[in-house]
Amino acid sequence: MKLAEALLLRADRNRTLAELKQRIQVSARYQEGENPPEDARELVSMASTVLDELEDLIRNINRTNSGTVMADGRTVTDALAERDVLRLRFSVLKASADAASGAQQQAGYMRATRSELKLMSDLDVKNLRQQASDIARRVRELDARVQEVNWTTELQEA
């Protein structure tokens, strides 16, 4: 199985788990004299099985990521760490630019007359947006390289 296939399977197992949790919540309590829509004990057992599968998948994915070296010499794990931090940087820069530009300010709080205080920004919005755009491009490029490796790498199973 390719690493990308394992990642898709992991996402599927996560969706299945979320669905089972909802079904358990609906079935766990019911009114006296009524029947629950499903057997909650059976659903909990099914969730446990899905969690066991998920644990194996995550172990194998992590083992594969840490042992797979990309063309630039980094492991996939290192590239994923960089991608995660780049996404956080993007988020901070975008939020900063939005705050400095007043994009999040509600009209009800703006002052109406010239004699009142003027709102000022201490940040260069254009520069922040350019930095955010550059980081978004870097994330896309890095993500494409990671995806390429995911589709060409065999999953290392225990």
C-alpha positions as a Markdown table, in Angstrom:
| # | Residue | x | y | z |
|---|---|---|---|---|
| 1 | Met | 0.0 | 0.0 | 0.0 |
| 2 | Lys | 1.3 | 3.5 | -0.8 |
| 3 | Leu | 1.6 | 6.1 | 1.9 |
| 4 | Ala | -1.0 | 8.2 | 0.2 |
| 5 | Glu | -3.5 | 5.3 | 0.3 |
| 6 | Ala | -2.8 | 4.9 | 4.1 |
| 7 | Leu | -3.4 | 8.6 | 4.6 |
| 8 | Leu | -6.8 | 8.3 | 2.7 |
| 9 | Leu | -7.7 | 5.3 | 4.8 |
| 10 | Arg | -6.8 | 7.2 | 8.0 |
| 11 | Ala | -9.1 | 10.0 | 7.0 |
| 12 | Asp | -11.8 | 7.5 | 6.3 |
| 13 | Arg | -11.3 | 5.8 | 9.7 |
| 14 | Asn | -11.5 | 9.3 | 11.4 |
| 15 | Arg | -14.8 | 10.0 | 9.5 |
| 16 | Thr | -16.2 | 6.6 | 10.5 |
| 17 | Leu | -15.2 | 7.2 | 14.1 |
| 18 | Ala | -17.0 | 10.6 | 14.1 |
| 19 | Glu | -20.1 | 9.0 | 12.7 |
| 20 | Leu | -20.0 | 6.2 | 15.3 |
| 21 | Lys | -19.7 | 8.8 | 18.1 |
| 22 | Gln | -22.8 | 10.6 | 16.8 |
| 23 | Arg | -24.7 | 7.3 | 16.5 |
| 24 | Ile | -23.7 | 6.4 | 20.1 |
| 25 | Gln | -24.9 | 9.7 | 21.4 |
| 26 | Val | -28.3 | 9.2 | 19.7 |
| 27 | Ser | -28.6 | 5.6 | 21.0 |
| 28 | Ala | -27.1 | 5.7 | 24.4 |
| 29 | Arg | -30.2 | 7.2 | 26.1 |
| 30 | Tyr | -33.8 | 6.6 | 25.3 |
| 31 | Gln | -37.2 | 7.0 | 26.9 |
| 32 | Glu | -38.6 | 4.2 | 29.0 |
| 33 | Gly | -40.9 | 2.0 | 26.9 |
| 34 | Glu | -39.1 | 3.0 | 23.6 |
| 35 | Asn | -36.4 | 1.1 | 21.8 |
| 36 | Pro | -33.1 | 2.8 | 21.0 |
| 37 | Pro | -32.4 | 3.3 | 17.3 |
| 38 | Glu | -29.3 | 1.1 | 17.5 |
| 39 | Asp | -27.5 | -1.0 | 20.1 |
| 40 | Ala | -25.1 | 1.5 | 21.8 |
| 41 | Arg | -22.9 | -1.3 | 23.2 |
| 42 | Glu | -22.4 | -2.7 | 19.7 |
| 43 | Leu | -21.6 | 0.8 | 18.4 |
| 44 | Val | -19.0 | 1.3 | 21.2 |
| 45 | Ser | -17.4 | -2.0 | 20.3 |
| 46 | Met | -17.3 | -1.0 | 16.6 |
| 47 | Ala | -15.7 | 2.3 | 17.6 |
| 48 | Ser | -13.1 | 0.4 | 19.6 |
| 49 | Thr | -12.2 | -1.7 | 16.5 |
| 50 | Val | -12.0 | 1.5 | 14.4 |
| 51 | Leu | -9.7 | 3.0 | 17.0 |
| 52 | Asp | -7.4 | 0.0 | 16.9 |
| 53 | Glu | -7.2 | 0.2 | 13.1 |
| 54 | Leu | -6.5 | 3.9 | 13.4 |
| 55 | Glu | -3.7 | 3.4 | 15.9 |
| 56 | Asp | -2.0 | 0.9 | 13.5 |
| 57 | Leu | -2.4 | 3.2 | 10.6 |
| 58 | Ile | -1.0 | 6.2 | 12.5 |
| 59 | Arg | 2.0 | 4.1 | 13.7 |
| 60 | Asn | 2.8 | 2.9 | 10.2 |
| 61 | Ile | 2.3 | 6.4 | 8.7 |
| 62 | Asn | 4.6 | 8.0 | 11.3 |
| 63 | Arg | 7.2 | 5.3 | 10.8 |
| 64 | Thr | 7.1 | 5.8 | 7.1 |
| 65 | Asn | 7.3 | 9.6 | 7.3 |
| 66 | Ser | 10.2 | 9.5 | 9.7 |
| 67 | Gly | 12.1 | 7.1 | 7.5 |
| 68 | Thr | 11.4 | 8.6 | 4.1 |
| 69 | Val | 13.9 | 11.1 | 2.7 |
| 70 | Met | 12.7 | 13.6 | 0.2 |
| 71 | Ala | 14.6 | 14.9 | -2.8 |
| 72 | Asp | 15.9 | 17.9 | -0.8 |
| 73 | Gly | 17.4 | 15.7 | 1.9 |
| 74 | Arg | 14.7 | 16.2 | 4.6 |
| 75 | Thr | 12.5 | 13.5 | 6.0 |
| 76 | Val | 8.8 | 13.8 | 5.3 |
| 77 | Thr | 8.3 | 14.3 | 9.1 |
| 78 | Asp | 10.6 | 17.4 | 8.9 |
| 79 | Ala | 8.7 | 18.7 | 5.8 |
| 80 | Leu | 5.4 | 18.2 | 7.6 |
| 81 | Ala | 6.7 | 20.1 | 10.6 |
| 82 | Glu | 7.8 | 23.0 | 8.4 |
| 83 | Arg | 4.4 | 23.0 | 6.6 |
| 84 | Asp | 2.5 | 23.1 | 9.9 |
| 85 | Val | 4.6 | 26.1 | 11.1 |
| 86 | Leu | 4.2 | 27.8 | 7.8 |
| 87 | Arg | 0.4 | 27.5 | 8.1 |
| 88 | Leu | 0.6 | 29.0 | 11.6 |
| 89 | Arg | 2.8 | 31.9 | 10.3 |
| 90 | Phe | 0.2 | 32.5 | 7.5 |
| 91 | Ser | -2.6 | 32.6 | 10.1 |
| 92 | Val | -0.7 | 35.1 | 12.3 |
| 93 | Leu | 0.2 | 37.3 | 9.4 |
| 94 | Lys | -3.4 | 37.3 | 7.9 |
| 95 | Ala | -4.9 | 38.0 | 11.3 |
| 96 | Ser | -2.5 | 40.8 | 11.9 |
| 97 | Ala | -3.2 | 42.4 | 8.5 |
| 98 | Asp | -7.0 | 42.0 | 9.0 |
| 99 | Ala | -6.7 | 43.6 | 12.5 |
| 100 | Ala | -4.5 | 46.5 | 11.2 |
| 101 | Ser | -6.8 | 47.2 | 8.2 |
| 102 | Gly | -9.9 | 47.2 | 10.4 |
| 103 | Ala | -11.4 | 44.2 | 8.4 |
| 104 | Gln | -12.7 | 42.7 | 11.6 |
| 105 | Gln | -14.1 | 46.0 | 13.1 |
| 106 | Gln | -17.8 | 46.3 | 13.3 |
| 107 | Ala | -19.3 | 49.4 | 11.9 |
| 108 | Gly | -21.3 | 50.0 | 15.1 |
| 109 | Tyr | -18.1 | 50.8 | 17.0 |
| 110 | Met | -16.7 | 53.4 | 14.6 |
| 111 | Arg | -16.7 | 57.0 | 15.6 |
| 112 | Ala | -18.9 | 59.2 | 13.6 |
| 113 | Thr | -17.4 | 62.7 | 13.8 |
| 114 | Arg | -14.1 | 64.3 | 13.0 |
| 115 | Ser | -13.7 | 65.7 | 16.5 |
| 116 | Glu | -13.5 | 62.2 | 17.9 |
| 117 | Leu | -10.4 | 60.0 | 18.0 |
| 118 | Lys | -9.0 | 58.6 | 14.8 |
| 119 | Leu | -8.1 | 54.9 | 14.5 |
| 120 | Met | -4.5 | 54.3 | 13.6 |
| 121 | Ser | -2.5 | 51.2 | 12.7 |
| 122 | Asp | 0.9 | 50.3 | 13.8 |
| 123 | Leu | 1.4 | 47.7 | 11.1 |
| 124 | Asp | 2.2 | 47.8 | 7.4 |
| 125 | Val | -0.9 | 46.0 | 6.0 |
| 126 | Lys | 0.5 | 45.7 | 2.4 |
| 127 | Asn | 3.7 | 44.2 | 3.7 |
| 128 | Leu | 1.9 | 41.7 | 6.0 |
| 129 | Arg | -0.4 | 40.6 | 3.1 |
| 130 | Gln | 2.6 | 40.1 | 0.8 |
| 131 | Gln | 4.4 | 38.0 | 3.4 |
| 132 | Ala | 1.2 | 36.0 | 3.9 |
| 133 | Ser | 0.9 | 35.5 | 0.2 |
| 134 | Asp | 4.6 | 34.4 | 0.0 |
| 135 | Ile | 4.0 | 31.9 | 2.8 |
| 136 | Ala | 0.8 | 30.5 | 1.2 |
| 137 | Arg | 2.8 | 29.9 | -2.0 |
| 138 | Arg | 5.6 | 28.1 | 0.0 |
| 139 | Val | 2.9 | 25.9 | 1.7 |
| 140 | Arg | 1.4 | 25.0 | -1.7 |
| 141 | Glu | 4.8 | 24.1 | -3.1 |
| 142 | Leu | 5.9 | 22.1 | -0.1 |
| 143 | Asp | 2.5 | 20.3 | 0.0 |
| 144 | Ala | 2.9 | 19.3 | -3.6 |
| 145 | Arg | 6.4 | 17.8 | -2.9 |
| 146 | Val | 5.0 | 15.9 | 0.1 |
| 147 | Gln | 2.0 | 14.7 | -2.0 |
| 148 | Glu | 4.4 | 13.4 | -4.7 |
| 149 | Val | 6.4 | 11.5 | -2.1 |
| 150 | Asn | 3.2 | 10.1 | -0.6 |
| 151 | Trp | 2.1 | 8.6 | -3.9 |
| 152 | Thr | 5.5 | 7.0 | -4.6 |
| 153 | Thr | 6.4 | 5.7 | -1.2 |
| 154 | Glu | 5.4 | 2.3 | 0.1 |
| 155 | Leu | 3.9 | 2.2 | 3.6 |
| 156 | Gln | 6.3 | 0.7 | 6.2 |
| 157 | Glu | 4.2 | -1.7 | 8.2 |
| 158 | Ala | 5.3 | -3.2 | 11.6 |
